[in-house]
Amino acid sequence: MSVPLYQAKAEFFRMLGHPVRIRVLELLQDGPRSVRELLGEIEVGPSSLSQQLAVLRRSGIVAAARDGSTVVYALAGGDVADLMKAARRILTQMLSGRNELLAELLIPEVAAR
């Protein structure tokens, strides 16, 4: 029995639903990074970062490669970077809509003073 597409999409978005995972994906858009580099950019402990990297690796959107004793992580494909950029655009539109609404709400108060 196969999983309906909408359910698979929901599971995918749930997998993305952690701030550390999102931050890792944002950082990897600029190219591969070692665990040490990621730890320098993300304020979490090594074990927490390791757990989140394992989730991303199991999902197949992040790939890991050894360079000697160093593990380097990279996005598995360009579609992930496109998704992160699309999320940024959507959030920008959502927030600008809120700012416009807030500005509209404040205009009567300023005019009434």
N, C-alpha and C positions, 0 to 999 in steps of 0.2 A: 504494500500500500504506500503510495507516494504522498509526500507532504504538499498541500496546495501552495501555489506560488505566493499568495498573500501571507501565508504563515511563514514561509521561508524568508520573505522580506522582513517580517516582523522580528524574527530571530536574528537576522543580520543587524537590524537597527538596535536591538537590545544589546548585541555584542559590542556595538559602538558606544553604548550608553555609559561610559565611565570616563571621567575627566582625564585620568592619566593616559588612557588609550587614545583619546582625542589628541592630547598634547604630543604623544609619541608620533602619531600620524602627521601632525602639523610639522614637527621637526624633521621627519624623514622626507618631507616634500623637497627639502633642500639637498637631499642626497643621503647616502648611507652614513650611519653613525655607530660608533661603538657604545657599549653599555656605559662605559665611563663618561663619554660625551653626553649621553642621555641623562645620566645621573646629575651631571653638572647643570643641566637645563631644567630639570624637573625636581621639585622639592618633595621627594619620597625616598624611602629607604630602599636599599638594593633588593631585599626580598619582595617588597611590594611591586617594584618595577619588574622584577623577574616574573612574577605572577601575571602581570598585565601583558608583558611581551609574549608569554606562553599562550595566552588567550588569542592574541593577534596572530601568532604563528599558526596555531591550530585552525584558525578561520581561513588561513591562506592569503590574507591580505598583506602580511609582512613575511619576509624571508630572512633567514639567518645564515651567515657564512662565517667560517673560522678563518682568521688571519693569524696564524701562529697560535698564541694562547688567548688572543682577543676574539670575541664574537662581535660581528658587525651586522647590524640590522638595516634592511632597506624595504621600501615598498615593493610589493610583488608585481605591481603593474601601475601604469599611468592613470587608470580609471579611479584609483583611490585618491590621487591628488586632485583629479577633476571633481570628485565627490566633495572633498574638503573645500575646494574653491566654490562649488555650488552652495554648500552650506553657509559659507561666509556671505555670499550674495543674498541668499534668502534671509539670513539674520539681519543684514544691513537694511533690507527692504522692510522687514518687520519692525525694526527699531526706529527707522526713519518715520514710519507710519505712526508710531507711538509719540515721537517727538512732535509731529505735526498736530496730533490730537491734543497733546499737552499744551502746545502753543495756542491752539484754539480755545482751550479751557481757560488759559491765563489772560487772554485778551479782555474779556468782560471785566475781570477783577481789576486790571490795570486801568481800564477806562472808567470804572466806577469810583475810583479813588480821587 
